[in-house]
């Protein structure tokens, strides 16, 4: 029954947003931000996505309609908005720049 449901379902997967916001920017001096420069962190994330067998596992379980996206706009997620915005405006060009860096190499999917 669960395989049938997965076969009929549209599986949505979004990659990258939590990796950047929660693991790189949100916590000052986070482990990842100390370990990697931003360009190297993008390469690291892409390599982790390539090695991840999640899509193959979903296929073996019966999923046939899988929609994978990269990050959406990130500057206005609540935590980043609270930490980085000035005058309660969404001002996070740095986050949008790293999102664009991630999307270039991400198109291999």
PyMOL commands that set and color helices and strands:
alter all, ss='L'
color gray80, all
select helices_A, chain A and resi 2-8+17-25+31-35+38-51+54-60+78-84+93-106
alter helices_A, ss='H'
color red, helices_A
select strands_A, chain A and resi 10-14+65-69
alter strands_A, ss='S'
color yellow, strands_A
deselect
rebuild
show_as cartoon
